[in-house]
Amino acid sequence: MTKQLKGIAVSDGIAVAKAYLLVEPDLSFEKLTISDVDHEIARLSEALGHATGELQLIRDKAAKSLGEEEAQVFDAHLMVLSDPELIGAIESNIKDNNVNAESALKEVTDMFVGMFEGMVDNPYMQERAADIRDVTKRVMSHLLGVKLPDLSMIDEEVIVVAEDLTPSDTAQLDRKFVKAFVTNIGGRTSHSAIMARSLEIPAVVGTQEVTAHVTEGEMIAVDGIEGDVLVNPTSEEVANFEVKAKDFAALKAEWDKLKNAQTVTADGKHIELAGNIGTPKDLEGVNGHGGEAVGLYRTEFLYMDSPDFPSEDDQFEAYKAVLEGMEGKPVVVRTMDIGGDKELPYLKFPEEMNPFLGYRAIRICLAEDEMFRTQLRALLRASVYGNLRIMFPMIATLGEFREAKALLLEEKAKLIAEGIEVKDDIQVGIMIEIPAAAVIADRFAKEVDFFSIGTNDLIQYTMAADRMNERVSYLYQPYNPAILRLVKNVIDSAHAEGKWAGMCGEMAGDQTAVPLLVGLGLDEFSMSATSILRTRSLMKRLDTTRMAELANKAITECDTAEEVVALVNEYTK
């Protein structure tokens, strides 16, 4: 019998395939006293051999799909598996205590993990603790005969079902085989949702209970447009989904015709449509969907994908690749935005009650100014290869902006003194995501070259509602009149000083929000690349005078987000 679930549609598309459950397996065991020591050591040796073979396969696949540098993390894991000191200690534990291999493995590796984690002044050794933990799980799975889920090894069409997907999980998804994913938690602005749109994989999140209702290999149907998930659908239901998929494909074909067209409204106003990216590889999506700019390059992925702080040269090459790939079109690069839910194993973060409101983004950069200067130098060196715009995140005060800009100008002067060419007309702006900055946008507008509104955080901070918390997700309201008033203030403040205002939060690609934002006079919309053509198609039907009337009514006459949505529907039907 079909089980129907409802979630949040976060990435368009329709898919029907077998379920692949990405859930933590049960690796519990009993500590046993054994009499045949040789048999236990042989079991351990066999498990080590299987784990080594698996990791070698994963490493080879990662090297092909992600590059040799990305695959090096698995070299560290392979080194752990062949470490004579570690393996010798496990074997001695079996012999000396007459215990089963599972118990010896856990006891010895726990000791090593604790020892390495205690080396607080040595980030390299602390990373080894994580390597040992990962490898132990793999060896233990072979001792217990339990299969570990491994996204990188999927070789048939599946729909991934999970509690949630981490950025590293989604980075391993192969679009050829992973046709969609469904999660228990998450929202439209969660990392997994953003990655799904980048990968063009249909996704439904926030179902709350999908993992409880799906078994491995069971057929499921996913509607990433409406947010519907059918577990064990009937043949008739599958046929209906296939019709939906054909209709959606026809709609996408219509949007594709606009790939080389300019973005203009019904009354002829040009608006810049840009794409958000995390790595140079994402440029293919922006250019493939007719993006007119990169409105947000999230540089933190350079740091998250590296075993240590990325060097100036490594960063320079990444920024240069993006600038050259856009062939003179604008590229807004956001300086490192680590913190909150994005941590680095090699950077010690303080224990905080509210990390999203704590030590993150520009606050780290100004405190760790050598790290920040390295990034600024790399950006300045790359500036000659394209149309670079630099954006500072998480700015709350004018003092922060002035300090960050002063460091940028210092590094620029040093490079010029060294005889290194730097472009002279680099625009420097800020991300507006803290309500304090939105409220005094008129003061910021006198000193910045542009604003880019980061609605993902601006909304959660304004509404005092964690966007990842399912219990308060109803308060994440992009159309709330309070949010619209803040957005209007930012746009009006920029225009009063002859500056431009963009938006790089997910609201920029929200089809209900777009008419309002056009009416408010937003100059640049930056979104997941897959939303660009759909938004261009919508903008062709919007008259700016009528949308200005809509936006004004929404701000002055509506009391709730629901009233705003009804008003948008009335104006755009």
Backbone torsions as a table, in degrees:
resi	resn	phi	psi	omega
1	MET	NA	138.2	-177.7
2	THR	-70.0	133.7	172.8
3	LYS	-105.6	125.1	-179.5
4	GLN	-101.8	129.3	177.9
5	LEU	-123.7	151.6	178.9
6	LYS	-122.1	136.0	177.1
7	GLY	-141.0	-163.2	179.9
8	ILE	-98.7	120.5	178.2
9	ALA	-74.3	117.4	-176.1
10	VAL	-119.3	-13.0	178.5
11	SER	-148.9	119.6	-172.7
12	ASP	-60.9	149.0	174.3
13	GLY	136.4	165.4	-178.9
14	ILE	-127.3	138.4	178.5
15	ALA	-148.8	145.9	173.6
16	VAL	-133.2	123.5	-179.5
17	ALA	-166.7	177.9	177.5
18	LYS	-73.2	150.4	179.2
19	ALA	-82.0	138.2	171.9
20	TYR	-118.3	110.4	-175.2
21	LEU	-83.4	117.1	176.6
22	LEU	-100.2	79.1	-179.8
23	VAL	-128.1	150.3	180.0
24	GLU	-66.2	124.7	-179.7
25	PRO	-75.1	161.6	177.2
26	ASP	-81.7	111.5	-179.8
27	LEU	-110.4	27.0	178.5
28	SER	-75.8	154.3	-178.3
29	PHE	-154.0	167.0	175.4
30	GLU	-101.4	141.4	173.3
31	LYS	-79.7	121.9	-175.5
32	LEU	-119.4	146.3	170.1
33	THR	-88.9	128.6	-174.9
34	ILE	-118.6	157.5	178.5
35	SER	-106.7	-27.8	-178.2
36	ASP	-98.5	87.6	-177.3
37	VAL	-63.1	-41.6	-177.8
38	ASP	-61.1	-37.6	179.9
39	HIS	-64.5	-41.4	179.8
40	GLU	-66.2	-39.6	179.2
41	ILE	-67.1	-35.4	177.3
42	ALA	-66.6	-39.7	176.8
43	ARG	-60.7	-44.3	179.5
44	LEU	-61.1	-45.6	-178.5
45	SER	-62.1	-41.0	179.5
46	GLU	-64.7	-42.5	179.2
47	ALA	-64.7	-39.9	177.0
48	LEU	-62.8	-40.1	179.4
49	GLY	-64.4	-44.5	178.5
50	HIS	-63.2	-43.6	-179.0
51	ALA	-63.4	-39.8	179.2
52	THR	-64.0	-45.3	179.3
53	GLY	-61.1	-42.3	178.4
54	GLU	-61.6	-48.6	-178.1
55	LEU	-63.8	-35.8	178.8
56	GLN	-65.0	-40.5	176.9
57	LEU	-63.3	-45.7	180.0
58	ILE	-62.3	-41.7	-180.0
59	ARG	-61.7	-44.9	-179.6
60	ASP	-63.2	-41.1	179.8
61	LYS	-66.5	-41.7	179.0
62	ALA	-63.3	-39.1	179.8
63	ALA	-62.5	-37.6	-179.6
64	LYS	-73.3	-42.5	-173.5
65	SER	-88.0	-32.9	-174.4
66	LEU	-112.7	-17.9	-178.4
67	GLY	109.1	156.3	-175.4
68	GLU	-60.6	-38.7	-177.4
69	GLU	-64.0	-44.0	-179.4
70	GLU	-64.5	-30.6	-175.7
71	ALA	-76.5	-11.8	-174.7
72	GLN	-65.2	-22.9	178.0
73	VAL	-58.6	-32.2	-178.9
74	PHE	-76.7	-21.9	174.5
75	ASP	-62.6	-40.4	178.4
76	ALA	-62.1	-39.1	179.2
77	HIS	-66.6	-40.6	178.9
78	LEU	-65.5	-34.9	177.6
79	MET	-64.4	-39.3	177.9
80	VAL	-61.2	-42.8	-177.9
81	LEU	-65.7	-22.2	-179.3
82	SER	-108.8	12.2	-177.8
83	ASP	-74.6	112.2	-176.1
84	PRO	-63.6	-31.2	-179.4
85	GLU	-66.9	-43.7	-179.9
86	LEU	-67.6	-49.3	-176.9
87	ILE	-66.4	-39.0	178.2
88	GLY	-61.2	-39.2	179.9
89	ALA	-66.4	-38.5	178.9
90	ILE	-66.4	-45.3	179.3
91	GLU	-61.8	-41.0	179.1
92	SER	-63.8	-37.6	179.4
93	ASN	-63.0	-40.6	178.2
94	ILE	-62.8	-47.5	-176.6
95	LYS	-67.8	-46.0	-173.2
96	ASP	-72.8	-31.6	-174.0
97	ASN	-112.1	0.1	-179.8
98	ASN	50.3	49.1	179.9
99	VAL	-114.1	161.8	179.0
100	ASN	-70.1	159.8	-174.4
101	ALA	-59.9	-36.5	-179.7
102	GLU	-59.4	-47.2	-177.7
103	SER	-65.4	-42.6	-179.9
104	ALA	-65.0	-42.5	179.6
105	LEU	-59.0	-48.1	-177.0
106	LYS	-66.7	-44.5	-176.5
107	GLU	-62.1	-45.5	-177.1
108	VAL	-71.0	-45.4	-178.0
109	THR	-68.3	-34.1	174.7
110	ASP	-60.1	-39.3	179.4
111	MET	-64.1	-45.0	179.8
112	PHE	-65.9	-41.8	179.3
113	VAL	-61.0	-46.3	179.3
114	GLY	-61.3	-39.7	-179.6
115	MET	-65.2	-45.9	-177.9
116	PHE	-70.3	-39.0	179.3
117	GLU	-64.6	-26.6	179.3
118	GLY	-74.7	-10.4	-179.5
119	MET	-85.2	70.4	-171.7
120	VAL	-64.6	-22.5	-179.0
121	ASP	-92.9	4.5	-177.3
122	ASN	-128.9	87.0	-177.4
123	PRO	-56.4	-35.0	-178.7
124	TYR	-60.9	-46.9	-178.5
125	MET	-70.0	-32.1	176.4
126	GLN	-64.4	-35.1	176.8
127	GLU	-63.9	-33.5	-179.8
128	ARG	-62.5	-29.5	177.6
129	ALA	-60.9	-43.4	179.4
130	ALA	-65.1	-39.4	178.1
131	ASP	-60.6	-45.7	-178.8
132	ILE	-63.9	-40.1	-180.0
133	ARG	-62.0	-45.2	179.9
134	ASP	-63.4	-45.0	-178.0
135	VAL	-66.9	-40.4	179.2
136	THR	-57.8	-43.0	179.7
137	LYS	-60.4	-40.3	-178.7
138	ARG	-68.3	-44.6	179.5
139	VAL	-65.6	-42.8	-180.0
140	MET	-59.9	-38.9	-179.4
141	SER	-60.8	-36.6	179.3
142	HIS	-74.5	-35.8	176.3
143	LEU	-63.1	-37.3	-177.0
144	LEU	-90.7	-7.5	-177.8
145	GLY	70.0	30.0	-179.5
146	VAL	-106.9	134.2	-178.5
147	LYS	-84.3	128.8	175.2
148	LEU	-85.8	134.6	174.8
149	PRO	-67.4	140.5	-179.1
150	ASP	-146.1	101.6	-176.2
151	LEU	-59.1	-33.4	-175.4
152	SER	-70.4	-16.7	-177.0
153	MET	-101.1	6.2	178.2
154	ILE	-65.6	128.4	-177.7
155	ASP	-131.8	22.7	174.3
156	GLU	-145.4	163.3	-177.1
157	GLU	-68.4	123.3	-178.5
158	VAL	-143.0	166.0	168.3
159	ILE	-116.6	121.2	-177.2
160	VAL	-78.6	129.1	179.8
161	VAL	-118.7	125.3	-174.7
162	ALA	-151.8	164.7	170.8
163	GLU	-61.8	-48.6	176.0
164	ASP	-161.1	167.5	175.8
165	LEU	-120.5	131.3	176.9
166	THR	-81.9	164.9	174.7
167	PRO	-55.8	-37.5	-179.9
168	SER	-70.9	-32.0	174.6
169	ASP	-61.3	-51.8	-175.4
170	THR	-66.8	-28.0	178.3
171	ALA	-66.5	-22.9	-178.7
172	GLN	-88.8	-8.7	-176.0
173	LEU	-67.7	130.2	177.2
174	ASP	-102.7	114.1	-175.6
175	ARG	-59.7	-23.9	-179.4
176	LYS	-63.3	-34.4	-176.3
177	PHE	-110.4	-37.2	-179.1
178	VAL	-85.2	108.1	-173.1
179	LYS	-88.4	-18.7	179.3
180	ALA	-173.7	170.8	167.4
181	PHE	-143.9	154.8	-178.7
182	VAL	-134.7	135.0	179.9
183	THR	-128.5	162.4	176.1
184	ASN	-74.0	-41.3	-174.4
185	ILE	-118.2	178.1	178.1
186	GLY	111.4	167.2	179.1
187	GLY	-144.1	-174.8	-175.7
188	ARG	-62.5	-25.5	-177.1
189	THR	-104.2	6.6	178.2
190	SER	-68.6	156.5	-177.3
191	HIS	-58.5	-39.4	-178.6
192	SER	-64.0	-37.4	179.2
193	ALA	-66.8	-43.7	179.9
194	ILE	-63.6	-42.1	179.3
195	MET	-66.1	-37.0	179.3
196	ALA	-60.8	-42.8	178.6
197	ARG	-65.9	-37.5	178.1
198	SER	-64.2	-38.7	-178.1
199	LEU	-84.6	-6.8	-176.7
200	GLU	58.7	43.2	176.0
201	ILE	-108.0	125.3	176.6
202	PRO	-56.7	139.5	-178.6
203	ALA	-148.4	141.9	173.1
204	VAL	-128.7	126.5	-178.8
205	VAL	-121.2	172.2	175.0
206	GLY	67.7	27.4	178.3
207	THR	-73.5	-18.6	179.2
208	GLN	75.1	-27.1	-171.1
209	GLU	-143.2	14.1	-174.0
210	VAL	-61.3	-38.8	-178.0
211	THR	-64.7	-24.4	-179.9
212	ALA	-78.9	-16.8	-173.8
213	HIS	-112.8	-0.1	-176.4
214	VAL	-120.1	136.5	173.2
215	THR	-110.3	155.0	-178.3
216	GLU	-53.6	129.7	175.5
217	GLY	86.5	-6.5	179.3
218	GLU	-72.8	145.2	179.4
219	MET	-74.7	136.6	172.8
220	ILE	-137.5	152.5	178.5
221	ALA	-119.3	134.0	-175.6
222	VAL	-124.1	128.4	175.0
223	ASP	-111.3	99.3	-178.9
224	GLY	-78.6	2.2	177.7
225	ILE	-94.9	-44.0	-177.6
226	GLU	-101.8	-16.3	-179.4
227	GLY	88.1	20.9	-179.3
228	ASP	-96.1	141.9	176.3
229	VAL	-131.8	126.2	177.3
230	LEU	-112.3	123.8	177.2
231	VAL	-97.9	126.6	-177.9
232	ASN	58.3	56.8	-177.1
233	PRO	-69.5	153.7	175.0
234	THR	-74.5	166.7	179.5
235	SER	-62.7	-33.3	177.9
236	GLU	-67.0	-42.0	179.1
237	GLU	-65.7	-38.7	176.8
238	VAL	-62.6	-42.3	179.4
239	ALA	-61.7	-40.3	178.2
240	ASN	-63.5	-39.5	178.3
241	PHE	-66.0	-37.5	179.9
242	GLU	-66.1	-35.5	175.6
243	VAL	-65.1	-44.4	177.5
244	LYS	-58.3	-42.2	-179.0
245	ALA	-62.8	-40.0	178.6
246	LYS	-65.7	-42.6	178.9
247	ASP	-61.8	-42.1	-180.0
248	PHE	-66.6	-38.8	178.6
249	ALA	-62.9	-38.4	178.6
250	ALA	-66.2	-39.5	178.2
251	LEU	-63.9	-43.2	178.7
252	LYS	-62.5	-35.6	178.6
253	ALA	-63.8	-36.1	176.3
254	GLU	-66.8	-42.4	178.2
255	TRP	-63.0	-37.8	-177.8
256	ASP	-60.3	-25.8	179.3
257	LYS	-66.0	-17.3	-178.4
258	LEU	-93.3	5.7	-174.2
259	LYS	-54.6	-42.6	-176.7
260	ASN	-100.3	11.0	-179.3
261	ALA	-89.9	155.6	172.9
262	GLN	-77.2	156.0	177.1
263	THR	-89.0	106.3	179.5
264	VAL	-131.5	145.4	177.7
265	THR	-78.1	174.4	-178.5
266	ALA	-59.6	-29.6	179.9
267	ASP	-100.4	18.7	169.0
268	GLY	87.7	10.9	178.5
269	LYS	-84.0	130.0	178.2
270	HIS	-84.0	133.9	176.1
271	ILE	-127.7	136.8	-177.5
272	GLU	-81.9	125.4	175.9
273	LEU	-108.1	119.7	-174.9
274	ALA	-121.5	168.4	179.4
275	GLY	-116.1	149.1	173.5
276	ASN	-93.2	136.3	179.5
277	ILE	-133.4	159.7	175.9
278	GLY	-115.7	-25.6	179.6
279	THR	-142.6	163.4	176.8
280	PRO	-56.8	-28.3	-179.9
281	LYS	-62.9	-26.7	-177.9
282	ASP	-71.3	-11.6	179.5
283	LEU	-59.8	-33.8	-179.3
284	GLU	-55.6	-40.4	179.4
285	GLY	-67.8	-42.4	-179.6
286	VAL	-63.1	-49.2	-179.7
287	ASN	-68.7	-36.2	-179.5
288	GLY	-68.4	-21.0	179.2
289	HIS	-108.3	17.5	173.5
290	GLY	74.3	28.3	178.3
291	GLY	-65.0	139.3	-179.1
292	GLU	-94.7	-3.4	-179.1
293	ALA	-172.1	169.4	164.3
294	VAL	-104.1	113.8	-177.1
295	GLY	-89.8	-13.6	177.7
296	LEU	-157.9	114.2	171.4
297	TYR	-107.1	109.5	-177.6
298	ARG	-81.3	95.5	-173.0
299	THR	-73.2	-11.1	-177.7
300	GLU	-61.9	-23.1	179.0
301	PHE	-64.9	-25.8	174.0
302	LEU	-62.0	-36.4	-178.6
303	TYR	-81.5	-38.5	-177.3
304	MET	-71.4	-27.5	-178.2
305	ASP	-94.2	11.8	-176.3
306	SER	-120.0	143.6	179.4
307	PRO	-73.8	-11.2	177.9
308	ASP	-152.8	176.4	178.7
309	PHE	-54.2	126.6	179.4
310	PRO	-63.6	140.8	-177.3
311	SER	-71.8	165.7	177.3
312	GLU	-59.7	-42.0	-178.8
313	ASP	-67.4	-40.6	178.7
314	ASP	-62.3	-43.1	178.5
315	GLN	-66.1	-43.1	178.9
316	PHE	-54.8	-46.0	-178.7
317	GLU	-62.7	-39.8	-179.9
318	ALA	-66.3	-45.2	-178.9
319	TYR	-67.9	-40.4	179.0
320	LYS	-60.7	-43.2	-179.0
321	ALA	-60.1	-41.7	-179.2
322	VAL	-69.8	-45.3	-179.2
323	LEU	-62.2	-43.5	178.7
324	GLU	-67.4	-38.5	-178.4
325	GLY	-65.2	-23.9	179.2
326	MET	-91.4	-3.5	171.3
327	GLU	49.5	51.0	174.7
328	GLY	91.1	-10.2	176.0
329	LYS	-74.2	152.5	-176.4
330	PRO	-61.0	142.7	175.4
331	VAL	-131.3	113.2	177.0
332	VAL	-92.9	114.7	-179.8
333	VAL	-102.7	121.2	176.1
334	ARG	-87.9	127.9	177.5
335	THR	-66.1	166.3	-169.0
336	MET	-47.4	125.1	-179.7
337	ASP	-119.6	66.7	178.6
338	ILE	-94.9	153.3	-179.0
339	GLY	118.6	-179.6	-175.0
340	GLY	69.0	-113.0	177.8
341	ASP	-100.4	5.7	-179.1
342	LYS	-114.1	103.7	-177.3
343	GLU	-111.7	161.4	176.6
344	LEU	-118.8	131.5	-179.5
345	PRO	-64.4	-23.8	-176.0
346	TYR	-98.5	4.6	176.4
347	LEU	-121.0	118.8	-176.0
348	LYS	-73.4	119.5	177.4
349	PHE	-100.9	143.3	176.7
350	PRO	-71.9	153.5	172.9
351	GLU	-72.3	123.3	-175.2
352	GLU	-130.5	143.9	175.9
353	MET	-68.3	-38.5	-177.3
354	ASN	-131.8	78.5	-175.6
355	PRO	-60.1	-27.8	178.3
356	PHE	-68.2	-22.7	178.8
357	LEU	-106.6	15.7	-171.9
358	GLY	-113.0	-133.5	-172.4
359	TYR	-83.1	96.3	-176.4
360	ARG	-155.9	165.5	172.4
361	ALA	51.4	-126.1	-174.1
362	ILE	-62.3	-25.3	-179.4
363	ARG	-66.6	-39.9	175.2
364	ILE	-68.3	-44.9	-175.8
365	CYS	-60.0	-39.4	-179.2
366	LEU	-74.9	-27.2	177.4
367	ALA	-80.9	-39.2	179.1
368	GLU	-102.3	66.4	-166.8
369	ASP	-69.8	-21.6	176.9
370	GLU	-66.7	-42.1	176.2
371	MET	-61.0	-43.6	-178.9
372	PHE	-65.4	-42.6	-179.8
373	ARG	-62.1	-36.9	177.9
374	THR	-60.1	-44.8	179.2
375	GLN	-65.3	-42.4	-178.7
376	LEU	-64.0	-40.1	178.2
377	ARG	-62.7	-43.8	-180.0
378	ALA	-61.6	-42.5	179.0
379	LEU	-63.8	-46.2	-178.9
380	LEU	-62.9	-40.9	178.6
381	ARG	-63.9	-35.8	-177.5
382	ALA	-78.0	-16.1	-171.8
383	SER	-57.3	-28.1	-176.4
384	VAL	-73.0	-8.0	-175.9
385	TYR	-97.6	7.0	179.5
386	GLY	176.8	-158.4	-175.9
387	ASN	-104.6	83.2	-173.8
388	LEU	-86.6	136.1	169.8
389	ARG	-127.8	131.9	-176.8
390	ILE	-106.2	133.8	-177.3
391	MET	-127.9	130.7	177.1
392	PHE	-94.8	130.7	-179.4
393	PRO	-91.6	160.7	169.6
394	MET	60.0	35.5	178.5
395	ILE	-81.5	126.0	179.0
396	ALA	-109.8	-28.9	-175.1
397	THR	-131.7	157.3	175.7
398	LEU	-62.4	-33.2	179.0
399	GLY	-59.6	-41.1	178.7
400	GLU	-63.3	-45.2	-180.0
401	PHE	-62.1	-44.8	-178.2
402	ARG	-63.0	-40.0	-179.6
403	GLU	-66.6	-43.3	179.5
404	ALA	-64.1	-44.1	-179.8
405	LYS	-66.0	-35.7	178.5
406	ALA	-62.8	-41.1	177.6
407	LEU	-63.3	-40.8	177.7
408	LEU	-60.2	-46.7	-178.6
409	LEU	-67.6	-34.0	176.2
410	GLU	-62.2	-46.9	-178.9
411	GLU	-67.6	-34.3	176.6
412	LYS	-62.0	-45.7	-180.0
413	ALA	-62.6	-39.4	179.4
414	LYS	-63.6	-44.8	-179.0
415	LEU	-63.0	-43.9	179.5
416	ILE	-62.5	-40.1	178.0
417	ALA	-63.9	-28.3	178.5
418	GLU	-83.6	-0.5	179.7
419	GLY	83.0	17.1	-179.7
420	ILE	-96.1	130.0	-175.9
421	GLU	-72.2	135.1	176.9
422	VAL	-134.1	137.5	179.4
423	LYS	-66.8	145.0	-173.4
424	ASP	-91.1	-20.0	-171.3
425	ASP	-110.9	42.9	-179.9
426	ILE	-77.0	122.1	176.2
427	GLN	-74.9	139.6	179.4
428	VAL	-123.9	121.7	-177.9
429	GLY	-134.9	-172.9	179.4
430	ILE	-132.2	155.6	172.7
431	MET	-88.6	126.3	177.5
432	ILE	-93.4	102.5	179.5
433	GLU	-135.5	-7.4	177.1
434	ILE	-105.9	127.7	-177.1
435	PRO	-52.5	-35.2	179.9
436	ALA	-57.7	-41.2	179.7
437	ALA	-70.5	-36.6	179.0
438	ALA	-65.4	-37.2	-178.0
439	VAL	-68.7	-38.4	179.3
440	ILE	-105.9	35.1	179.4
441	ALA	-57.7	-29.6	180.0
442	ASP	-62.7	-32.7	178.6
443	ARG	-75.5	-42.9	178.0
444	PHE	-62.1	-37.3	-174.2
445	ALA	-60.9	-22.3	179.0
446	LYS	-74.9	-18.3	-173.6
447	GLU	-117.2	-23.1	-179.2
448	VAL	-93.9	165.6	175.9
449	ASP	-93.0	-22.4	179.5
450	PHE	-164.1	163.8	171.0
451	PHE	-117.4	145.0	166.7
452	SER	-129.8	119.5	-173.0
453	ILE	-84.9	118.8	178.0
454	GLY	-94.3	88.5	-171.4
455	THR	-69.4	-25.8	-178.3
456	ASN	-54.4	-48.0	179.1
457	ASP	-85.4	-37.4	-178.3
458	LEU	-56.3	-41.3	-178.6
459	ILE	-68.2	-46.7	-176.8
460	GLN	-67.8	-33.1	178.4
461	TYR	-73.2	-38.6	-179.3
462	THR	-67.8	-39.5	-177.1
463	MET	-90.2	-2.1	-177.1
464	ALA	52.2	46.3	-177.0
465	ALA	-138.9	115.2	178.4
466	ASP	-60.9	120.1	-176.0
467	ARG	-68.8	-12.9	178.9
468	MET	-95.3	-4.5	-176.3
469	ASN	-93.2	112.9	-175.3
470	GLU	-59.8	-31.2	-175.5
471	ARG	-70.6	-25.2	-180.0
472	VAL	-116.9	15.3	-177.6
473	SER	-61.8	-24.2	178.9
474	TYR	-63.4	-19.5	-179.3
475	LEU	-87.8	-6.2	176.0
476	TYR	-80.6	91.3	-168.5
477	GLN	-122.2	92.3	179.1
478	PRO	-60.3	-28.4	-174.7
479	TYR	-95.0	5.1	179.1
480	ASN	-61.5	134.7	-178.7
481	PRO	-54.2	-29.9	178.4
482	ALA	-64.4	-41.9	178.5
483	ILE	-66.7	-43.8	-179.0
484	LEU	-61.7	-35.5	179.1
485	ARG	-68.1	-39.2	177.0
486	LEU	-63.9	-44.6	179.6
487	VAL	-60.9	-44.1	179.1
488	LYS	-60.3	-42.9	-179.1
489	ASN	-61.7	-40.0	179.7
490	VAL	-65.7	-47.2	-178.4
491	ILE	-64.4	-47.0	-179.3
492	ASP	-62.6	-38.6	-179.6
493	SER	-65.6	-41.0	178.0
494	ALA	-62.8	-49.0	-176.8
495	HIS	-64.1	-32.8	179.7
496	ALA	-63.5	-24.9	179.8
497	GLU	-106.2	12.1	179.1
498	GLY	71.8	23.3	179.7
499	LYS	-104.6	166.0	178.2
500	TRP	-103.7	154.3	178.8
501	ALA	-126.3	128.8	177.5
502	GLY	-120.0	-178.9	176.4
503	MET	-142.3	129.5	-179.6
504	CYS	-118.7	3.3	175.0
505	GLY	-78.1	169.1	-176.3
506	GLU	-62.6	-20.9	178.4
507	MET	-59.9	-27.2	-177.2
508	ALA	-63.8	-27.5	179.1
509	GLY	-104.3	6.3	180.0
510	ASP	-77.1	119.8	-172.2
511	GLN	-67.3	-21.0	174.2
512	THR	-80.2	-34.7	-177.4
513	ALA	-77.7	-29.4	-174.0
514	VAL	-54.3	-48.4	179.1
515	PRO	-58.4	-38.3	178.9
516	LEU	-65.2	-43.3	-177.4
517	LEU	-69.1	-35.6	174.3
518	VAL	-62.5	-42.8	179.6
519	GLY	-65.6	-29.8	179.3
520	LEU	-81.4	-8.4	175.7
521	GLY	89.2	20.6	177.7
522	LEU	-58.6	133.4	-174.3
523	ASP	-87.9	-33.3	-175.0
524	GLU	-138.0	132.5	178.4
525	PHE	-114.9	120.4	178.1
526	SER	-117.8	133.1	-169.2
527	MET	-151.9	176.9	171.3
528	SER	-57.5	136.8	-174.0
529	ALA	-53.1	-34.2	-176.7
530	THR	-69.1	-13.7	179.1
531	SER	-92.2	-8.4	-171.8
532	ILE	-62.8	-53.1	-174.5
533	LEU	-68.0	-36.4	177.0
534	ARG	-61.9	-41.5	-179.4
535	THR	-69.9	-38.3	177.4
536	ARG	-61.0	-41.3	178.8
537	SER	-62.4	-41.8	179.2
538	LEU	-65.5	-44.1	-176.3
539	MET	-63.1	-29.5	177.8
540	LYS	-58.9	-23.7	-175.7
541	ARG	-98.7	-1.0	-174.8
542	LEU	-100.7	132.0	174.8
543	ASP	-97.3	124.3	-172.3
544	THR	-63.6	-34.7	179.6
545	THR	-65.3	-44.9	179.4
546	ARG	-67.1	-37.8	179.2
547	MET	-68.5	-32.7	176.0
548	ALA	-64.0	-38.4	176.9
549	GLU	-64.2	-43.4	177.7
550	LEU	-59.3	-49.8	-176.9
551	ALA	-62.6	-41.1	179.9
552	ASN	-63.1	-42.9	179.0
553	LYS	-64.7	-41.2	-179.0
554	ALA	-60.0	-39.5	-176.3
555	ILE	-80.2	-35.9	-173.4
556	THR	-97.5	-24.0	-173.3
557	GLU	-114.7	-18.7	-177.1
558	CYS	-93.2	142.9	-180.0
559	ASP	-102.5	-24.5	-174.6
560	THR	-132.8	163.2	176.5
561	ALA	-62.3	-37.5	-179.4
562	GLU	-62.6	-38.9	178.0
563	GLU	-65.7	-37.1	179.2
564	VAL	-64.7	-44.0	179.8
565	VAL	-61.0	-44.2	179.1
566	ALA	-61.1	-39.9	179.9
567	LEU	-65.9	-42.3	177.9
568	VAL	-60.8	-46.1	179.7
569	ASN	-59.8	-37.9	179.9
570	GLU	-65.6	-39.8	-176.3
571	TYR	-79.4	-23.2	-172.9
572	THR	-112.7	-2.2	-176.0
573	LYS	-65.4	NA	NA
